[in-house]
């Protein structure tokens, strides 16, 4: 059941014990939103498997205590935050849950008790509206978490809409802190393992030319998202990076703004490839991921072919 931001307080108030659950490798948007909601309405914060390095940095700065792989059955309600598809939660998705998210995937909507899903640059914008519509005041740390989430999901506002800038201005005023503090909360120096993974990704990449477009594919053991971003920064219009994790394969993808504008939709592409290989995928038009079964090379080849079909 879809509800409005104004109705959130009435619905969440029906439950005594609430868990705000973040996706695997939880990013600053997921962490900041869960923290702000828990401060305003009560509840615990959890994440599947781990936090991203920037997510962990933000959690440390704002004082968010995040339970890793919590027992979802111990709570009256689980609110899934900033998560587009079930594969991002592994086996932690309960039969009944609520959802607050800004992606446009519909994978989690049908089974949700209630949900708020609006097209925004970040889930933080939606949560900010929830807090305002329910008369909730935010303290500095909650506001800092929301702004950090916005910064991360908009690429420091390079992909921001007027609504995002307006929300950021209101959050800064409500929190009473400087923009630089939110930037500092996200700062994590690249460690040696990440740098090695990115360099290996670049050296192993196979590049396909499709007209004037360049599509890069490669496989690494970790930091797939960082590697995909680096390949786009180096000149690829789209990049797909696979990594094997146990019996599953994860692929992270990134594309340039121009490729997305001209028709490449990575969320849709990875959703289709993921389902075709016994998994699922989703995310944003220019940044998405999938998790599936099979060989990395075969899944990358499927991604490459679909990208070629999408680019004019």
N, C-alpha and C positions, 0 to 999 in steps of 0.2 A: 504494500500500500504506500503510495507516494504521499508525503506530508510536506507542509511548508516549514520554513525555518521557525516561524512563530509558534508552530504546534509542537516543536521538539520538546520543550519543557514539560508539557502535559503528558506526552507519551513516555518520556524517560522517567518521570516521577512515579509511574506505576510499578517500578521495579526497585527492590531493596538493595540488591547486590549487582553492580554493573562492571563489566570489563570492557575497556576500550582496546581493541586488538589491532595491532599494526602488522603489515605484511612482512614477509621474509626480507632481510637486509633493509630494515626500515629506514627510510630517508628522513630528512628534517621536516618535511611537510607532514608526514605521518606522526612523527614524534611530537612536534609542536602542537598539532591539532588535538591529539589524544590528551596531552598535558593540559591544554586550555579547557577542554570539555570536562576533564576529571576535576579540575579546580572549581569550575563553575557549578557542576551538577553532582559531583561526587563520583567515586568509582576508582578502580585500579587500572593500570596501564600494562599491556602485555605486547610481546612481539614474537613472531615465529622465527625460530632458529637464531637470529642475530640482528644487530643493528648495523647500518652502514657506518663507515668511519665518521662521516659528517653528522649522521644521526646520533652516534655515540657522543661526539663532541658537544652537540647541542644539549643532549640529555644531561651531561655533566654540568654544563654552564647554568641551566635553568633549574637543576635539582630534580629532574624527573626520574623516579624510580620505576624502571621498566622490567617487568617479569619476563624472562625468556621461557617460551613454551609452557605457559601457564595451563592448568587444568580448566578447560572451558566449562566443564560440567559443574564446577564449584560456584558458578555465578547464575543469577536469575536471568540475566540478559547479557549477550555479547554484542557490542556495537563495533562492527568492522569499519575501520577508518582508512580512507585514501587507498582503497584496494579495488581493482577493477575485475579480477577474475579469481576463481577459487584456487587455481594452482599456486597463487602467491601465498596461500595459507597452509599448504600441505594438507595434513590430516587434522588440522586444528579448527576447521570450519564446522560449527555446530549445526544441528538440524534447524534451529530457530535462531535468528539473529536480526539485528538492524544494521543499516548501512548509511554512512555519510561519506560522499565521494564526489570528485569532480570529473572523473573520466566518463566517456560515453559508451563504454561496454555495457551490455545488458546481462552478462553472465550471472550476476549475483542478485538481480532484482526480483526474479520470480519467487524465490524462496524467502525473501526478506519479510519480516513481520511489518516493518515500515522502513522507509528509506527517504533520504534527501540526496538527489543526484542532479547537479546543475552543471552546465558547461562553463567552467571558470579556469583561469590560469593555474589555480591551486585550490586544494581543499581548504586551506587557511582562509580564503575569502568567504567560503560558505560558512565556516565555523564562526568567523567574525560576525556575519549576519545573524547567525543563530544566537550568539551572545547578546547582540544589540536588541533583537526582536523579543528576547526573553528578559530584558532588563538586567542583565548580568554585568557587573563591573569587573574589569580585569586588572590584575596587579602587573607589576613590571615584568616578572618572569613569564607569565602567561602571554603577555603581549610580545615579549621578545621571541618566544617560541613561534608564535604565529608569523611574525615578520620574517624570521629566519626561514620558515617554510616557504613563504612567498618568494623570497630571494632565490632560494635553491631551485624552485620549480619554474621560475621565469627566466633563469639564467641572468640573475642580477637585473631583472626588468627589461632585458632585451626583447622578450616575447610578451610583454605586459600590455593589457588593455587599459583604457581609461578607468574602468571599474577597479582594476588592480591598484592603480596609482592612488585612487581615492581611498580604498581600504587601507593601503599602507600609510597614508597620511593620518587617517583616523587612529590607527593602531599606535603610531609613533606618539601622537598627542595623548592618547589614553595611558600609554606605558611610561611616558616621561623619560625616555632615553634617546640617545643619539643613534642614527643609522649605523654608524661605525661599530657600535656594540653588537649589533646583529651580524654584521660581517665577520667580526672577530670570533663570534660563537661558532661560525662554520669553518674556521680556518683549521685545516689539518695538513701538515706537510706531507708530501708524497714519500712513502717509505720505500726501501730498496726493492721489496717484493713487487710493489705496484709498478715501479719504474722498469723493472726487468720484464714484467708481463706486457707492458705497453710497447717496449722495444722489440720483444719477440713477436708481438702481434704485427707490428709494422714490417719486420723482416720476413715474416712467413706469409704475408698477405698475397692473395691472388686477386688481381684487378681485372674486371671485365669492363669493356667500353660498350656503351649502348648509345649510339649517336654521339652527342656531346656530353653524355653522363658517364661518370666513373663509379662503379660499384665494387667495393672491397670486401673480401671474405677471408676469415682466418680462424684459427682455434688456439686457445690458451688454456692454462689450468686454473686461472683465477682472474679477478678484476676485468671481467668481460665488458662491463659498462664503461669503465675508464678507457679500455682499449678501443672500443667502438667510437667513443667521443674523440680520441686522439687521431684516429684514422680520418674522420671527417675534418678535423682541424688541419690535417696534413694535405687535404685536397680531395678526398673522396666525397662524392655527392651522397652516397649511402654506404653504410658499413654494417656488416653482420659478423659478430664474434661469438663462437661457440666454446663451451667448456663442459666437460663431463663431471658430474657430481653424483657419485655412487652409480646407480643404474639409470639415472636420468641425464638428459642433455639440456643445458640452458643456453639460450641464445639471446644476447643483447644486441639491439640495433639502434643506430642513430642515422639521421639524414640532415642535409642542409635545409635551411629555410626555403630556398628556391625549389628544391626537389619536392618538399611538402606542398608548396604553393602550386606546383605544376601537376599534382595528382598523386604523389606517393603517400600512402597512409600506412605507416608501420604498425599501428595498433590493429588494423584490419588484416594486414598481410600476415603478421605473426599469429594472429588468432586463427586464421585459416590453415597456416602451415602447422601450428601446434595441434589443432584438432585432427588434421590428416595423419599425424604421427602419434596418436594416442595421448595427447596432452592438451594444453591450452596456452593461450597467449593474449596479450593486450597491452594497453598503456596509452601513449599519446601518439599523435600523428607523426611527430618527428623523433620520438624516443619510446621504445617499447621493448618487451621481452617475451620469451616463451619458455616453456618447460615441456619436454616430450621424451619419448623413448626412441631408441634407434642409434644410428651412427652419426656423429657430428657432421661428417662430410656430406651425407645424404640430405640432412636437414638444411645445411648451408646451401646446398645446390638448389633445393626447393625454394629457399628464400631468394636466391639470386635470380632464378627464373621468374618468380612473381614480381620482383622489383623491375626486371627488364620489361615485363608486360605493362607495368604501371607508368613507366617513364616514356614520354613521347619522343 
